[in-house]
Each structure stands twice: as C-alpha cells, then as structure tokens.
Amino acid sequence: MHHSRLRRLAQRLRTMPPVRALSGIGRMPACLYRWAAARHRTALSQVLRGLCFGAGSSTCGLLLFWLQHRN
C-alpha cells in the first residue's frame, strides 16, 4: 500500500519546521525530538501505568509480609 503509516510519518516530519536542540540536554536529532514530542501523551500514560503497577505490587507485598509475620 503506497499510503503506509511509516510513509505518512516521514512526510509529516519533513514538512515540520526545524527544532533547535534544547540546552542542557545535549544535541538530539530534530526528527527524534519531534517523534518524542508527538507521543508525549502515550509515554506519560505508560509511566503512570508503571507507577500504578509498582505501587500495587509493593502494597500487596507489604500486606503479605505483615500477614506472615504477625503473631
């Protein structure tokens, strides 16, 4: 198919205005920065999901530890 998702992404990246590298972070290729900026909401939702899984797992672990060691 000539209108693939990858081709459309490449076309969109070519038509975007140039992005300057952020100071303090170092030089990041503009296309990589644009790709990350376009998907920040997805990345943040994955971070939140990971935090929730971690909090739930640690809570269950502490609860089980407490149940096993109480007299």
Secondary structure by P-SEA (a helix, b strand, c coil): ccccaaaaaaaaaaaccccccccccccccaaaaaaaaacaaaaaaaaaaaaaaaaaaaaaaaaaaaaaccc
